[in-house]
């Protein structure tokens, strides 16, 4: 007998608000049961032990997660629910459970590494095949035991269910955290868990303005870090709470002159996320960014991005970015960490300028010809950009222009080919162009046949293709239907 999905927010006669309180209970067994129930509730399963192979139909987990988020917001903000207490216990529990899990993993890992090293040493000094084989067999069994202890042990699974739901619920909430801001501050100050708080502040937005001093302090502390990277989450949080706030914008502008390039770049990234909503400080920002735009530092792409985002309606700024996106003579430089290899600095500058042109969608006449040229003349230097096919960087920017990018459609379609990485980026760009790309339909239809690998193709006149299962068919339909 098939099992039906359960999309209700009441289990065992107990409503969602009560299960939330049980999740943060002092008693571990109560927390573990609540974790299992809430996990099932979030996915639309009758229970966390339900075998999906016995379900008909398969639950709409994506839709249920959205419904669960909405129900969660209603529950924690409902009359009679002690939101402040719940948030305080949720934050404290998240810290405790993640630390506990870390210690469990660390202990297991240390035991595994010690045993592994002993067995590897034994194999390396063994003088006969039989001894080596026994050691190898023990090593394999030890590995299986380690995996089982991490993922198959019932106590571990119950524990991980609780931790998983703490993390999910934390990531679904926003303004409810303001019922206990001191609890969120506690997580913000935890060096290993602060990302949870930074993401929550980003979701809350301007209502979390009280956290501004802490965020600015965290930005300043980047200069004291041993690592050499910027902090995107600090930039996100500051931009979210500080858009249009003159005091915050001025504080971020001040950090554009910091002696540490990581602080400067993080500040620039925050401004790029604010866009044009910078409390009337556009001219000041452009004046400060302009001289350091192409200074060759590791993160000058942040400066370029901020310049383009804040100055998108300034003709001189647009021209500066667009000119850097054009072909220019190569400038070969040795890579700092791999001096035996060289990189064309011109292509790096062009790549970052092309990215920044996504902010200029109101000016297609200035941008589209340059982007069309880049389809042929730009040589990708970042392997991550190649996973979604040829001309991916340019295609992604053209996608942002939508129908205005119609003149580029035939040049994009000319890059469709079966070999190499599948051209997802080009297909998404053509879909965004829509009916204005009708001239490339024949090319798309032929590519759909060539890339089908003898799989039967659905009739597009009678079916709506899935974007994942039939991306070329889906693209064709976007052009035909919009």
C-alpha positions as CSV (number, residue, x, y, z in Angstrom):
1,X,0.0,0.0,0.0
2,X,1.4,3.4,-1.0
3,X,2.0,6.1,1.5
4,X,0.7,9.6,0.8
5,X,2.7,12.8,1.6
6,X,1.7,14.7,4.8
7,X,1.8,18.5,4.3
8,X,0.2,19.3,7.7
9,X,1.8,21.3,10.4
10,X,0.4,19.2,13.2
11,X,1.8,15.8,14.1
12,X,0.6,13.4,16.9
13,X,-2.1,16.0,17.7
14,X,0.6,18.6,18.5
15,X,0.8,21.9,16.5
16,X,4.0,23.4,15.0
17,X,4.5,26.0,17.8
18,X,4.7,23.3,20.4
19,X,7.1,21.2,18.4
20,X,9.3,24.3,18.1
21,X,9.4,24.7,21.9
22,X,10.2,21.0,22.2
23,X,13.1,21.4,19.8
24,X,14.8,23.8,22.3
25,X,13.8,21.8,25.4
26,X,16.5,21.1,28.1
27,X,15.9,17.3,27.7
28,X,17.9,15.8,24.9
29,X,15.4,13.1,24.1
30,X,12.7,15.7,23.7
31,X,14.9,17.7,21.4
32,X,15.7,14.6,19.3
33,X,12.1,13.6,18.8
34,X,11.2,17.2,17.9
35,X,14.1,17.3,15.4
36,X,12.8,14.2,13.7
37,X,9.2,15.4,13.6
38,X,10.1,18.9,12.3
39,X,12.4,17.4,9.7
40,X,9.5,15.2,8.4
41,X,7.1,18.1,8.6
42,X,9.5,20.3,6.5
43,X,9.8,17.7,3.8
44,X,6.1,16.7,3.7
45,X,6.8,13.2,5.0
46,X,4.5,11.3,7.4
47,X,7.7,10.6,9.5
48,X,11.4,10.9,9.2
49,X,11.6,7.1,8.8
50,X,9.3,7.0,5.8
51,X,10.8,5.1,2.8
52,X,10.4,7.3,-0.2
53,X,10.2,4.3,-2.5
54,X,6.8,3.5,-0.8
55,X,5.4,7.0,-1.4
56,X,2.9,7.8,-4.2
57,X,3.0,10.5,-5.2
58,X,6.5,11.6,-4.3
59,X,6.2,14.6,-2.0
60,X,6.6,18.2,-3.3
61,X,9.5,18.9,-1.0
62,X,10.5,22.2,-2.6
63,X,6.9,23.5,-2.2
64,X,6.6,22.1,1.3
65,X,9.8,23.9,2.4
66,X,8.3,27.2,1.3
67,X,5.1,26.4,3.1
68,X,7.0,25.4,6.2
69,X,8.9,28.7,6.2
70,X,5.6,30.6,6.1
71,X,4.1,28.5,8.8
72,X,7.3,29.0,10.9
73,X,7.1,32.8,10.6
74,X,3.4,32.7,11.7
75,X,4.2,30.4,14.6
76,X,7.1,32.3,16.1
77,X,5.2,35.6,15.8
78,X,1.8,34.4,17.0
79,X,0.1,35.8,20.1
80,X,1.0,33.7,23.2
81,X,4.3,32.4,21.7
82,X,7.3,33.5,23.7
83,X,9.4,34.6,20.8
84,X,12.2,36.1,22.8
85,X,12.7,33.0,24.9
86,X,12.5,30.7,21.8
87,X,15.1,32.8,20.0
88,X,17.4,32.9,23.0
89,X,17.2,29.1,23.4
90,X,17.6,28.6,19.6
91,X,20.8,30.6,19.5
92,X,22.2,29.0,22.6
93,X,21.3,25.6,21.3
94,X,22.8,26.2,17.9
95,X,26.1,27.1,19.5
96,X,26.1,24.2,21.9
97,X,25.1,21.6,19.3
98,X,27.5,22.7,16.6
99,X,30.3,22.7,19.2
100,X,29.3,19.2,20.4
101,X,29.1,17.9,16.8
102,X,32.5,19.3,16.1
103,X,34.0,17.6,19.2
104,X,32.4,14.3,18.2
105,X,33.8,14.5,14.7
106,X,37.2,15.6,15.9
107,X,37.4,12.7,18.3
108,X,36.3,10.2,15.7
109,X,38.7,11.7,13.1
110,X,41.6,11.6,15.5
111,X,41.0,7.9,16.3
112,X,40.7,7.1,12.6
113,X,43.9,8.9,11.7
114,X,45.9,7.2,14.5
115,X,44.7,3.8,13.4
116,X,45.2,4.6,9.7
117,X,48.8,5.7,10.3
118,X,49.6,2.6,12.2
119,X,48.2,0.3,9.5
120,X,49.9,2.3,6.7
121,X,53.2,2.1,8.5
122,X,52.7,-1.7,8.9
123,X,52.0,-2.0,5.2
124,X,55.1,0.0,4.2
125,X,57.5,-2.2,6.3
126,X,55.8,-5.5,5.5
127,X,58.1,-8.0,3.8
128,X,55.4,-10.3,2.5
129,X,52.1,-9.9,0.6
130,X,50.0,-11.7,3.3
131,X,51.0,-9.2,6.0
132,X,50.3,-6.3,3.6
133,X,46.9,-7.8,2.7
134,X,45.9,-8.2,6.4
135,X,46.8,-4.6,7.1
136,X,44.9,-3.4,4.0
137,X,41.8,-5.4,5.1
138,X,41.9,-3.9,8.6
139,X,42.3,-0.4,7.1
140,X,39.2,-1.0,4.9
141,X,37.2,-2.3,7.9
142,X,38.3,0.7,10.0
143,X,37.1,3.1,7.3
144,X,33.7,1.4,7.1
145,X,33.4,1.5,10.9
146,X,34.2,5.2,10.8
147,X,31.6,6.0,8.2
148,X,29.0,3.9,10.0
149,X,29.7,5.7,13.3
150,X,29.3,9.1,11.6
151,X,26.2,8.3,9.5
152,X,24.5,5.1,10.5
153,X,24.6,5.1,14.3
154,X,21.0,5.8,15.6
155,X,22.3,8.2,18.3
156,X,24.3,10.1,15.8
157,X,21.3,10.3,13.4
158,X,19.0,11.6,16.1
159,X,21.6,14.1,17.1
160,X,22.2,15.3,13.5
161,X,18.4,15.6,13.0
162,X,18.2,18.1,16.0
163,X,21.2,20.0,14.7
164,X,19.9,20.1,11.2
165,X,16.6,21.6,12.3
166,X,18.3,24.2,14.5
167,X,20.3,25.2,11.4
168,X,17.3,25.2,9.0
169,X,15.0,27.1,11.4
170,X,17.7,29.6,12.1
171,X,18.2,30.2,8.4
172,X,14.4,30.6,7.8
173,X,13.9,33.4,10.4
174,X,14.5,37.1,10.1
175,X,12.8,39.9,12.2
176,X,12.0,37.4,14.9
177,X,15.6,37.6,16.0
178,X,14.9,41.2,17.1
179,X,12.9,39.8,20.0
180,X,16.2,38.7,21.5
181,X,18.9,40.8,19.8
182,X,21.5,39.9,22.6
183,X,21.2,36.3,21.6
184,X,21.9,37.1,17.9
185,X,24.8,39.3,19.1
186,X,26.2,36.3,20.9
187,X,26.4,34.3,17.7
188,X,27.8,37.3,15.8
189,X,30.7,37.5,18.3
190,X,31.5,33.8,18.0
191,X,34.3,33.5,15.5
192,X,33.3,30.1,14.2
193,X,29.6,30.7,14.0
194,X,29.3,34.4,13.1
195,X,28.2,33.6,9.5
196,X,24.9,32.4,10.9
197,X,24.3,35.9,12.4
198,X,25.6,37.8,9.4
199,X,23.2,36.0,7.1
200,X,20.3,36.6,9.6
201,X,21.1,40.4,9.7
202,X,21.1,40.4,5.9
203,X,17.7,38.9,5.9
204,X,16.4,41.4,8.5
205,X,17.5,44.5,6.6
206,X,17.3,48.1,7.9
207,X,15.4,47.0,11.1
208,X,18.7,45.5,12.3
209,X,20.5,48.8,12.2
210,X,21.5,48.4,15.9
211,X,24.1,45.8,14.7
212,X,25.9,48.4,12.5
213,X,28.7,49.2,15.0
214,X,29.5,45.5,15.4
215,X,29.5,45.0,11.6
216,X,31.9,47.9,11.1
217,X,34.1,46.6,13.8
218,X,34.2,43.2,12.1
219,X,35.1,44.8,8.9
220,X,38.0,46.6,10.6
221,X,39.1,43.3,12.1
222,X,39.7,41.8,8.7
223,X,43.0,43.6,8.7
224,X,44.1,41.5,11.6
225,X,43.2,38.1,10.0
226,X,45.9,35.7,8.9
227,X,43.9,34.7,5.8
228,X,44.1,36.8,2.6
229,X,40.5,37.2,1.6
230,X,37.6,39.6,1.8
231,X,34.4,38.9,3.7
232,X,31.4,38.8,1.4
233,X,28.9,38.2,4.3
234,X,30.0,41.3,6.2
235,X,29.5,43.3,3.0
236,X,26.1,41.7,2.5
237,X,25.0,42.5,6.0
238,X,26.2,46.1,5.9
239,X,24.6,46.8,2.5
240,X,21.3,45.3,3.7
241,X,21.0,47.4,6.8
242,X,22.8,50.5,5.5
243,X,21.2,51.3,2.1
244,X,20.2,54.9,2.1
245,X,21.5,55.5,5.6
246,X,23.9,58.4,5.4
247,X,25.8,57.5,8.6
248,X,26.4,53.9,7.5
249,X,27.3,54.9,3.9
250,X,29.8,57.5,5.2
251,X,31.4,54.9,7.5
252,X,31.8,52.5,4.6
253,X,33.3,55.2,2.4
254,X,35.8,56.0,5.1
255,X,37.1,52.5,4.9
256,X,37.9,52.8,1.2
257,X,41.0,54.6,2.4
258,X,42.0,51.8,4.9
259,X,45.7,50.8,4.5
260,X,44.6,47.1,4.3
261,X,43.4,46.1,0.8
262,X,41.1,43.5,2.3
263,X,39.2,46.1,4.3
264,X,39.1,48.5,1.3
265,X,37.8,45.7,-1.0
266,X,35.1,44.6,1.5
267,X,34.0,48.2,1.8
268,X,33.8,48.5,-2.0
269,X,31.8,45.3,-2.1
270,X,29.3,46.6,0.4
271,X,28.9,49.8,-1.7
272,X,28.4,47.7,-4.9
273,X,25.6,45.8,-3.2
274,X,24.0,49.2,-2.1
275,X,24.0,50.2,-5.8
276,X,22.6,53.7,-6.3
277,X,21.0,53.9,-2.9
278,X,23.9,55.6,-1.2
279,X,22.3,58.6,0.5
280,X,23.4,61.1,-2.2
281,X,27.1,60.2,-1.9
282,X,27.5,59.0,-5.5
283,X,30.0,61.7,-6.5
284,X,32.1,61.2,-3.4
285,X,32.2,57.4,-3.9
286,X,33.1,57.7,-7.6
287,X,35.9,60.2,-6.8
288,X,37.4,57.8,-4.2
289,X,37.0,54.7,-6.3
290,X,38.3,56.1,-9.6
291,X,42.0,56.4,-8.7
292,X,42.2,52.9,-7.3
293,X,40.1,51.1,-9.8
294,X,42.9,49.4,-11.8
295,X,45.7,49.4,-9.3
296,X,46.5,45.7,-9.7
297,X,45.7,44.6,-6.2
298,X,44.3,41.1,-5.7
299,X,40.7,42.3,-5.2
300,X,40.5,45.2,-7.6
301,X,37.5,43.5,-9.1
302,X,35.6,44.6,-6.0
303,X,36.5,48.2,-6.9
304,X,35.5,47.8,-10.5
305,X,32.2,46.3,-9.4
306,X,31.5,49.1,-6.9
307,X,32.4,51.7,-9.5
308,X,30.0,50.2,-12.0
309,X,27.1,49.6,-9.6
310,X,27.2,53.0,-7.8
311,X,28.0,54.9,-11.0
312,X,25.8,53.1,-13.5
313,X,24.1,56.3,-14.6
314,X,27.3,58.3,-14.9
315,X,28.3,58.4,-18.5
316,X,32.1,58.8,-17.8
317,X,32.0,55.8,-15.4
318,X,30.2,53.6,-17.9
319,X,32.7,54.5,-20.6
320,X,35.6,53.7,-18.3
321,X,34.2,50.2,-17.6
322,X,33.2,49.6,-21.2
323,X,36.6,50.6,-22.5
324,X,38.3,48.1,-20.2
325,X,36.0,45.4,-21.6
326,X,37.3,46.0,-25.1
327,X,40.2,44.1,-26.8
328,X,43.6,45.5,-26.0
329,X,47.2,44.3,-26.3
330,X,48.2,41.4,-24.1
331,X,50.1,42.0,-20.8
332,X,51.6,38.7,-19.8
333,X,52.6,38.4,-16.1
334,X,53.9,35.4,-14.1
335,X,51.5,34.1,-11.5
336,X,52.7,34.9,-8.0
337,X,52.4,31.4,-6.6
338,X,53.3,29.6,-9.9
339,X,56.1,31.7,-11.6
340,X,56.4,29.0,-14.3
341,X,53.0,30.0,-15.6
342,X,51.9,33.3,-17.1
343,X,48.5,35.0,-17.2
344,X,47.3,37.8,-19.5
345,X,46.4,40.7,-17.2
346,X,44.5,42.3,-20.0
347,X,42.1,39.4,-20.1
348,X,41.7,39.5,-16.3
349,X,40.8,43.2,-16.5
350,X,38.5,42.6,-19.4
351,X,36.7,39.8,-17.5
352,X,36.0,41.9,-14.5
353,X,34.8,44.8,-16.6
354,X,32.5,42.5,-18.6
355,X,31.1,41.2,-15.3
356,X,30.4,44.8,-14.2
357,X,28.5,45.6,-17.3
358,X,25.5,43.8,-15.9
359,X,24.7,47.0,-14.0
360,X,24.3,48.9,-17.4
361,X,21.1,47.2,-18.6
362,X,19.5,50.6,-19.1
363,X,22.2,51.3,-21.8
364,X,22.1,48.5,-24.3
365,X,23.2,50.6,-27.2
366,X,26.5,51.3,-25.4
367,X,27.0,47.7,-24.2
368,X,25.7,45.1,-26.6
369,X,28.2,45.7,-29.4
370,X,31.1,45.4,-27.0
371,X,29.6,42.2,-25.5
372,X,29.1,40.7,-29.0
373,X,32.7,41.4,-29.8
374,X,33.7,39.7,-26.5
375,X,31.9,36.5,-27.5
376,X,34.7,36.0,-30.0
377,X,37.7,37.9,-28.6
378,X,37.5,37.3,-24.9
379,X,39.5,34.3,-23.7
380,X,38.3,32.9,-20.3
381,X,41.0,32.7,-17.6
382,X,38.8,31.3,-14.7
383,X,38.1,27.6,-14.9
384,X,35.0,28.1,-12.7
385,X,33.4,30.1,-15.5
386,X,33.8,27.2,-17.9
387,X,31.6,24.7,-16.2
388,X,28.5,26.1,-17.9
389,X,29.9,26.1,-21.4
390,X,31.6,28.5,-23.8
391,X,31.4,32.3,-23.6
392,X,29.7,31.8,-20.2
393,X,30.9,35.1,-18.6
394,X,29.6,37.1,-21.5
395,X,26.4,35.1,-21.8
396,X,25.6,35.7,-18.2
397,X,25.8,39.4,-18.6
398,X,23.8,39.3,-21.8
399,X,21.1,37.4,-19.9
400,X,20.7,40.4,-17.6
401,X,19.9,42.6,-20.6
402,X,16.9,40.3,-21.6
403,X,15.2,41.2,-24.9
404,X,17.6,44.1,-25.4
405,X,20.4,41.6,-26.1
406,X,18.6,40.4,-29.3
407,X,21.4,41.5,-31.6
408,X,23.7,39.0,-29.8
409,X,21.4,36.0,-30.2
410,X,22.9,34.7,-33.5
411,X,26.5,35.1,-32.1
412,X,25.6,33.1,-29.0
413,X,23.8,30.4,-31.0
414,X,26.9,30.0,-33.1
415,X,28.8,28.8,-30.0
416,X,26.4,26.0,-29.3
417,X,28.3,22.7,-29.6
418,X,28.0,19.2,-28.1
419,X,31.7,18.9,-27.2
420,X,33.0,20.2,-24.0
421,X,30.9,21.5,-21.1
422,X,27.2,21.8,-21.9
423,X,26.3,25.4,-22.9
424,X,23.9,26.2,-20.0
425,X,24.9,29.9,-19.9
426,X,24.2,30.4,-23.6
427,X,20.8,28.7,-23.3
428,X,19.8,30.8,-20.3
429,X,20.8,34.0,-22.2
430,X,18.8,33.0,-25.2
431,X,15.8,32.1,-23.0
432,X,16.0,35.6,-21.4
433,X,16.1,37.3,-24.8
434,X,12.8,35.5,-25.6
435,X,10.9,35.9,-28.8
436,X,13.4,38.5,-30.0
437,X,15.7,35.5,-30.5
438,X,13.3,33.7,-32.9
439,X,15.9,33.8,-35.7
440,X,18.0,31.1,-33.9
441,X,15.2,28.6,-33.4
442,X,16.3,26.4,-36.2
443,X,19.8,26.3,-34.8
444,X,18.4,25.4,-31.3
445,X,16.2,22.7,-32.8
446,X,19.2,21.1,-34.6
447,X,21.3,21.4,-31.4
448,X,18.5,19.7,-29.5
449,X,18.6,16.7,-31.8
450,X,22.4,16.5,-31.8
451,X,22.7,16.6,-28.0
452,X,19.9,14.1,-27.3
453,X,22.3,11.1,-27.5
454,X,19.5,9.0,-29.2
455,X,17.1,9.7,-26.3
456,X,13.5,10.2,-27.5
457,X,12.6,13.8,-27.7
458,X,9.3,15.1,-26.5
459,X,7.0,16.9,-28.9
460,X,7.3,20.6,-27.9
461,X,3.9,21.3,-29.4
462,X,2.1,19.1,-26.9
463,X,4.5,19.2,-23.8
464,X,6.2,21.7,-21.6
465,X,9.8,20.6,-21.3
466,X,11.6,20.7,-17.9
467,X,14.5,23.1,-17.7
468,X,16.8,20.5,-16.1
469,X,15.8,17.4,-18.1
470,X,15.5,19.1,-21.5
471,X,17.3,22.5,-21.3
472,X,17.4,23.0,-25.0
473,X,13.7,22.2,-25.4
474,X,12.9,24.5,-22.5
475,X,14.9,27.3,-24.1
476,X,13.0,26.9,-27.4
477,X,9.7,27.1,-25.5
478,X,10.8,30.3,-23.8
479,X,11.5,31.9,-27.2
480,X,8.2,30.6,-28.6
481,X,5.9,31.3,-25.7
482,X,6.9,34.6,-24.2
